[in-house]
Amino acid sequence: MQQERAWEAIVALIAVLLGLFVWYLSGDIPPGQGGAPSPAFFPRTLAGILVLGGSALLISVWRQGGLKPLGMSGADLGSLWRLGILWGALWFTPWLLPRLGLVLTAVLYGMLAATLLGARRSEVLLLGLVVGVLVHLVFAELLKVR
């Protein structure tokens, strides 16, 4: 249990740092015109969620205290391998976006992540459907991204 809490602390710290980095990078995006949301709206929203969620998890782990040093078991190495596959797949995003479009690329990555996390086929397909609908509604309908 203590080892799981240590991994939670590491993931929470990564989420906070990633959120702060995205917030910083989105600062250069110009403001929206005519009352429309800025293109920075979505990345800043996600950055805020990452920082708040990561901070809440860090506080939870800190309150429980007593973390022990991490050791690497076979299960941990398998998790690192799956994380490496997902991280490697992200490098294909600049190639996939122009070919598949935003919605299909988001669906593909969502389904890949769910598969690597061990979700059942029905859950992976449902996630793909939900991600596709949400990305279409948020980007194509609300933000008018084409």
N, C-alpha and C positions, 0 to 999 in steps of 0.2 A: 504493500500500500504506500509506503514512504517513497519508493522509487517512482510510482505513478505520480505522486504529488510533485516530485522533483521535475519530471517531464512536463507536467502542467505549468510549472513555474517557467521553464525554458520556453515553451510555446507561447505563454502569455507575454513574456519579455520580447520575443520575436514579433508578436502581433503589435505591441506598443511601438516598437522601433519602426516597423514597416508602416504603421499608420502615420507616425510623425514624418517619415521620409516621403510618403505620398502627399501629405498635406503641404510639405515644403515644395515639392515638385509642381504641385498644382497652383502654386502662388503666381507662376508666370503666365497662366492662362488668362486671356483678356476677358473683361466682364461681358455679360450678355447685353444685347441691344433691344430696346423697345419693351422692356419689362420681362423679356424672356429669361429663363434661367441661364446662367453662364455655363459654358462647357465644363467648368470646374465643379459644378454642383455635384455630379455623381461621384467623382473621385474624392472630393472633400467629405461627402456623406459617408462613403465607405471608410475613409481614413478616421473619421470621428468614431464610427462604430468599432473599428479595430482598437483605437486607443482606449475607449471607454470599456469595451469588453475585456481587453487584455489587462487593463488596470484593475477591474473588478476581480478577475481571476488571480492576479498577483496578490491583491489584498486578502483574498480568501486563503490562498496558500500560506501567506505570511502569518495570518492569524492562527492557523493550525500548527505552525512551527515544527521543529524537530526533523527537518529534512536530512536524509543521509546522503552520502556521496553516491553518484550513479555508477552502476556496473553495467556491462554490456552482456546481455544474454542473447540466445538465438532469436527470440521474439523481437528484441530491440533491433538486431541486425536486419531482420525481415522488414521491419517498419522503416528503417533507414533506406533500404533498397526500394521500397514502394515510393517513399518521398523523393528519392533520386529520379525515379521514372517520371513522376509528375513534374518535378522541376525541369527535367530534360525536355519534356513535352512542351513546356511553356516557351522554349526557344523557337518552336515552330510557329508561334502566333503571328509574327509578321508575314510569314509565307501563307498561312491559312486564311487570315482575315480577307485579303483581296479575292481569294478563290471561293471561299464558302460563305463569306458575309459574317456579320456580327452575331446574328442569332444562331446559326448552325455551329459556329466556332464555340460559342458559350455553351451550347448543348453538348457538344463533343467533350469539352473539358469537364463539364459537370458530371457527365456519365463516366468519364475516365476516372475522376476522383472517387466517385461512389463505388466503382468497381474495385479500385485499389484499396478502398476501406472495407471491402468485403460485403457490400450490400447484395441482396438477392436481385435476380434479374428483373422482377416486377418493380422493385424499388428503384433500380437504375432507370428503367423505362419511364416510370412516373416522374422521377427527378428531371429527366430529359424533357418531358412534356411541360412541366412546371417552369423550368428555366427558360425554355423557348418562349412560352407565353409571356412570362414576366419581362424578359429582355425585349421582346417585341413591343409590349405595352409601354415600358419605360422609355426605351430609346426611340422607336419609330413613331409612336403615338404621342407621348408626352413631350419628349425633347426634340422631336422632328429630325433625328439623325438619319441620314440617307447614305 
